[in-house]
Amino acid sequence: MRRGEFEVVYRGGKRLSAASFVVFARANGLGHSRFGISVKKALGGAVVRNRVKRRVREILRLNFSEIPSGWDIVVHPRQLALREPFANLAAELLRLIAAAAKAKERA
């Protein structure tokens, strides 16, 4: 996703948050979901930020079949994501994505 597409998700999407992540989701009208990861510099240096991004990408890769299609999803990791075990991060992120999809279906 490009910067303009991130902005569209921020403005027109649903925002959900938990201890380790903030997730923005917006229906994209496509047959597949697209993902973006944005990590603030406040989380740490480049090595730390890249490690968090790798963990989020791996969660998405391993659970791609469980993620609803037709969404643009932007993930913002929080400070707790640096210390949380991988399994806890995966459960929390998948729960947020599923909740965003259900909230939009009801709307």
N, C-alpha and C positions, 0 to 999 in steps of 0.2 A: 504494500500500500504506500502511496505517496502522501506528502504533507497535506495537500488539499483534501484527500480522502479521509485522513485522520480528522481534519477540521469538521467535515460533514458528519462524521460519527459523533464527535464531541457535541456539536450543536443539535443534531436531530435524533440522537440515540438515547438509550436508557442507561443510567449510571447506577451500578451496584457496587457495594464495597464490603470488605471483610477485613480481618486482621492483617492478612498478608498481601492483598491485592485490591485494586480498584479496577473494575471492568466496565467498559463502555461498549454497548452493542446496538446495532441498527440493521434492520433488514436491508439486503442489497438487491433483491430481485433476481439474483443469479442462482444457478443450480449448485453452487458450492459456497463455502464460507471462506472469508479472507481474514488474516490475522495481522495485527501490528503489536509491537512491544515497545513501550517507551519507558526508559529508566532515567530518573533524575540524577544529576551529578551529585546531589546531596547524599545519595546512597553510598558513594565511595568513588574510588579511582576507576580507571578504565578496566582494570583486571576484575574488580568486584562487579562492576556493571555488566561486563560481558559474561561472567559466570552466572549471574541471575538470568540474563537473556537465554543462555544455553539451557538452563534448567526449565524455563518456561517453554521454550521450543520443544524440548524433549517430552514434557507433559503433553503438549498438543499433538506431537507425533505419535506417541504411544496410545493416545485416546481419541484419535481422529474419528474413528467409527462411531463414538458415543456423542460427538459434538453435532448439534443440529446444523443442517446445511442452509444456505441462503442468508448468511449473516456476515456483517463486517464487525470484527471484534478487536478492540484495542485494550491491551493489558498494561496496567501500571503497577509494578511490584512496589511494595512498601518495605520499610526497614526490617520488619519481622521475617520477610522472605529470605533474608540472608542467613538466618539461624535455624529456620524451621526444617524438619526432616522432609525429604522428597515426597514421601507418601502423603503427608499432611498437606503439603502444597498442592499436590495433584488433586486430592479430594476437594479442597477448598476452591480451586480454580474451576474444576468441572461443575461444582455446585453453583457457582456464580454464573457461569455461562448458561447452564440449564435454566436457572431462575430468570435470566434476562430474556431467553427465548420464550418462556412461559408467560412472562409479564407482557410481552409484546403481542402474543397470541390473544390474550384476554382483552387487550386494548382495541 
